[in-house]
């Protein structure tokens, strides 16, 4: 079930990226709607009507989202999690696990490139004392 939530998180990030692009397209559609209505109505009325149509669409989307998230919240509450912070930590660990799996799959498919990348990274760390000290401080903070 935790793996499901990790995949859900990745899916949400991709959907948000697509949503941003869709919002730009929506802006063009709203402008086209306004220009089309401006041919038949006075421009202030066309702008008002375009705004009302946009608010109605946003209300429908908000209703769908609240229904979906309400259902998810009820399922989560029915499951009776002991600690919400533990669930967040487990989800973060699952996301890291999925990322690690993807990197491992990529490295195993591209062995030459992976070995060259590791060699260059090792050389850079070995040559640069500042980079070594930076990585050492980061490792100390993580542990």
C-alpha positions as CSV (number, residue, x, y, z in Angstrom):
1,X,0.0,0.0,0.0
2,X,2.9,2.3,0.7
3,X,4.3,1.7,-2.7
4,X,0.9,2.8,-4.1
5,X,1.2,6.2,-2.2
6,X,4.7,6.7,-3.6
7,X,3.5,6.1,-7.1
8,X,0.6,8.3,-6.4
9,X,2.9,11.1,-5.4
10,X,5.0,10.8,-8.5
11,X,1.8,10.7,-10.6
12,X,0.6,13.9,-8.9
13,X,3.8,15.7,-9.7
14,X,3.4,14.7,-13.4
15,X,-0.2,15.7,-13.4
16,X,0.7,19.1,-11.9
17,X,3.2,19.7,-14.7
18,X,0.6,18.8,-17.2
19,X,-1.9,21.0,-15.4
20,X,0.4,24.0,-15.7
21,X,0.7,23.5,-19.4
22,X,-3.1,23.1,-19.7
23,X,-3.6,26.3,-17.7
24,X,-1.7,28.2,-20.4
25,X,-3.8,26.6,-23.1
26,X,-6.9,27.5,-21.0
27,X,-5.8,31.1,-21.0
28,X,-5.8,31.0,-24.8
29,X,-9.3,29.4,-24.9
30,X,-10.7,32.0,-22.5
31,X,-9.2,34.8,-24.7
32,X,-10.8,33.1,-27.8
33,X,-14.1,32.9,-25.9
34,X,-14.0,36.5,-25.0
35,X,-13.2,37.6,-28.6
36,X,-16.0,35.4,-29.9
37,X,-18.5,36.9,-27.4
38,X,-17.2,40.4,-28.1
39,X,-18.4,40.0,-31.7
40,X,-22.0,39.5,-30.5
41,X,-22.1,41.5,-27.2
42,X,-20.7,44.7,-25.8
43,X,-17.1,44.0,-24.7
44,X,-17.8,44.5,-20.9
45,X,-20.7,42.0,-21.1
46,X,-18.5,39.6,-23.1
47,X,-15.8,39.8,-20.4
48,X,-18.4,39.3,-17.6
49,X,-19.9,36.3,-19.4
50,X,-16.4,34.8,-20.0
51,X,-15.6,35.2,-16.3
52,X,-18.9,33.6,-15.2
53,X,-18.3,30.6,-17.5
54,X,-14.7,30.3,-16.2
55,X,-16.0,30.4,-12.5
56,X,-18.6,27.7,-13.3
57,X,-15.9,25.4,-14.8
58,X,-13.6,26.1,-11.7
59,X,-16.5,25.2,-9.4
60,X,-17.1,21.9,-11.2
61,X,-13.4,21.1,-10.9
62,X,-13.3,22.0,-7.2
63,X,-16.4,19.8,-6.6
64,X,-14.8,16.9,-8.3
65,X,-11.5,17.4,-6.4
66,X,-13.3,17.7,-3.0
67,X,-15.2,14.5,-3.7
68,X,-12.1,12.6,-4.6
69,X,-10.0,13.9,-1.7
70,X,-12.9,13.4,0.7
71,X,-13.1,9.8,-0.3
72,X,-9.3,9.4,0.1
73,X,-9.5,11.0,3.6
74,X,-12.3,8.7,4.7
75,X,-10.3,5.7,3.5
76,X,-7.3,6.9,5.4
77,X,-9.3,7.6,8.5
78,X,-11.0,4.2,8.3
79,X,-7.6,2.5,8.1
80,X,-6.7,4.1,11.4
81,X,-3.1,5.1,11.0
82,X,-1.2,5.4,14.3
83,X,1.1,8.2,13.4
84,X,0.7,10.6,10.5
85,X,4.4,11.5,10.6
86,X,5.4,7.9,10.3
87,X,3.2,7.6,7.3
88,X,4.9,10.6,5.7
89,X,8.3,9.2,6.4
90,X,7.3,5.8,4.9
91,X,6.0,7.5,1.8
92,X,9.2,9.5,1.5
93,X,11.2,6.3,1.9
94,X,9.1,4.7,-0.8
95,X,9.7,7.6,-3.2
96,X,13.4,7.3,-2.6
97,X,13.1,3.5,-3.1
98,X,11.4,4.0,-6.4
99,X,13.9,6.6,-7.5
100,X,16.7,4.2,-6.5
101,X,15.1,1.4,-8.5
102,X,14.9,3.6,-11.6
103,X,18.5,4.7,-11.3
104,X,19.6,1.1,-10.8
105,X,17.7,0.0,-13.9
106,X,19.1,2.9,-15.9
107,X,22.7,2.0,-14.7
108,X,22.3,-1.6,-15.5
109,X,21.0,-0.9,-19.0
110,X,23.8,1.7,-19.7
111,X,26.8,0.1,-18.0
112,X,29.4,2.0,-20.0
113,X,27.9,5.4,-19.4
114,X,27.4,4.6,-15.7
115,X,30.9,3.5,-15.2
116,X,32.3,6.6,-17.0
117,X,30.0,8.8,-14.8
118,X,31.2,7.2,-11.6
119,X,34.8,7.5,-12.8
120,X,34.5,11.2,-13.5
121,X,32.6,11.8,-10.2
122,X,35.3,9.9,-8.3
123,X,38.1,11.8,-10.0
124,X,36.4,15.2,-9.3
125,X,36.0,14.3,-5.6
126,X,39.6,13.1,-5.4
127,X,41.0,16.2,-7.0
128,X,38.9,18.9,-5.4
129,X,39.5,19.3,-1.6
130,X,36.6,21.8,-1.4
131,X,34.2,19.4,-3.0
132,X,35.4,16.6,-0.6
133,X,34.8,18.8,2.4
134,X,31.4,19.9,1.1
135,X,30.3,16.3,0.7
136,X,31.7,15.4,4.1
137,X,29.7,18.2,5.8
138,X,26.6,17.0,3.9
139,X,27.1,13.4,5.1
140,X,27.6,14.6,8.7
141,X,24.3,16.5,8.5
142,X,22.4,13.5,7.2
143,X,23.7,11.2,9.9
